[in-house]
């Protein structure tokens, strides 16, 4: 069960945004990721709780940020309920999309579990609903994912397989690289892995 800490920053000007302390593990239903976020000054700023089924679909999502809350799941595409900080105004949304995304590294892992790409796969298009900080406003986006290469590195804990993905935003054409080992993001725009207490889990 990997535990560790990511630092999140603005991918353009590198302004520190948050630290995300996480733990994740494969389980009977698929995979679960939970984390707590703190601001650079150390104040609690939110949380992520994401559970995937065996096929990588989100069967449970709960996000908290700045008093806002989102609960969602894969249902007729993806469906969610967003609640304001007072708890009195709840808005339901539904989009014919494949999954959710957002600033947490959890969503990068989730997308790779859903797509199951191999280095010989063609680039695959995916429609995602993202929740933008700090008010968790929903926005639908289209991306293209390709697995460029898969390399195995020797470590003190045995071989570590690292996948390098190329992600393209289809609305702007902007491309970036994402490096993932098992269920841990090693590097991605705006994300740095700062601490890792145990090796990544290997998916079957």
N, C-alpha and C positions, 0 to 999 in steps of 0.2 A: 504494500500500500504506500505509494509515493506520498511524501509530505514535503512541503518546501515553501518557498516565497518567490513570487515574481515582483519586479518593480515595473510599473506602468508609467509611460511618459508620452508626451505629445510627439508623434512621429515626425513632425515637421520642424519644431523648434526645440525639442527635447526637454520641455518644461516637465518636471516631475508631477505626476497626477495622483498616484496612489501606490501602496504596497498591497499585494494580494497573497494572503497566507492560505494555502490550500492543502487538501488531501483528496486522493481519488483512488478508485480501485474497480476492477472488473467484479461483477457479482452474478448471481443467478439470473437476473433480468437483463443484464448487459453491462452497463458501466455507470458509476456515479461519481460526481465531482461536487465538493462543497468548499466554500472559501469565505473568508472575512476580509473586507477591505478597510484600510486606514489611510487617512490623508498624510501628506509629508510631515505634518505637525503631530501625527500620532492619534488623531481623533477617528473614531469609527465612522465609516462613510457608506457602508453597504455590505451586501452579501450575495452569494450566488449558490444555488442548489439545483443541479442539473442531473437527471437520470435518463439514460438512453436504453432502448431495448436492444436485442441481439443484432438487429439490422441497422442500428445507429439512429433510429428515430427518437425524437424527444418525447418520452412518455410523461415527464414531469419537469417543469421549470418553475423556479421561484427566484425572483430578483427583488432586492431592496436597494434603494438609493435615495438619499435626501428626503426620506419620508414617503416616497412613492413605492408602490409594490406592483409587480407583475406576476401573475400565475398563468402558465400556459402549457400546452401539450399538442401533439400531432393529432388533429381531429378535423376531418374535411379540409385537408391542407394543414395549416396550423391555426390554432385558436387560442386567445388569451383574454384575460381580464386585467385591466390596469386601474389601480385604486389610488386616489389622491391622498396627500398627507393627513387630511382630516378624517379619512375613512368613510366619508359620506357619498362620494361620487365615484362610482365604478363604471368603467366603459369597456364593453366587450368588442373584440376585433377578430376578424377571420380573413385569411388570405390563402389563395391557392399557391402555397409555397412548400418547399421541401423540409425546412427546418428553421431554427432561430440562430441569430448570431449577435455579437456585441463586443464590448471591449475586453471581456475576460478571455484568457487563453483557453478556457474550457470549450469555447465555441469552435476554435480551430481544430481541436481534437475531435469534437463531435462531427464536424463536416468531413474530416477524413474517414471517420468510421462509417458515415453514411455513403460516401462515394466509393470506398474500397478500390482505389486506383492502384494500378501496377505501372512500372516504368514503361511498359509497352502500350498502355492505355492512351487513347486520344484525349485531348483536353475535354473536360466535361462541364457543361453549364449547370448551374444550380441557382434556384431562387430562394432567398433567405429574408426573414424579417429581423431587422436589427432594432435594438432599443437604445437610444442615444442618451448619454449622460448629460446633465444629472437628473432629468425628470423622466427618464425611461420612455421617451416618445417613440412610437413605432414608425419604422420606415422600411419599405420593401426595396430590396436591391438584388441585382443579378450579378453573379460572378462566374468566372471560368477557372477551373482548377486542373492542373496537370502535375503529375509526379515526374520530375525531371530525372532524378537518380536516387538510388538506394545504396548506401555504403555501410559496411560493418567495420567498427573500430574496436580495438582491444582495450579493455579497461581492467582495473583491479577486481571488478565484480563479474568479469567475463565479457563476451562480445556484446557490443551495443550497436544496434542497427539504426541508422539515421536516414530519414527520408527528407529530401528537399523538394518542396512544392513551389510551383509558380502560380500565383493567384492574380487574376486580371479582373479589374472592375469594369464591367461591360458598358457602364454609362460614360466613363471617362477614358477608358483604355489604359489607365494606370496599372502598372504591374509591380509586384513585390514578391520576395522569397519568404518562405516559411520553412523552418527546420524543426522536425518532430522526431522524437525517439519514443516509441511505445505510446504512453499516454501523458507525455511531458513535452511541452513546447520548449525547445532549446533557444530559439531566436526567431523573432518576427518583428515587423515594424511596431514600435511603441511598447515592446515587451522584452524584458531581460529576465532570465532565470538567475536569481541571486543565491538561492540555497536549495539543496535537495538532500533530504535525510536518508533516502533509500532509492535504489534504482527504479527506473520506470517499469511499469507492468507491461508484459508482452501480451498482445492480443493473439488469440488463436486464428 
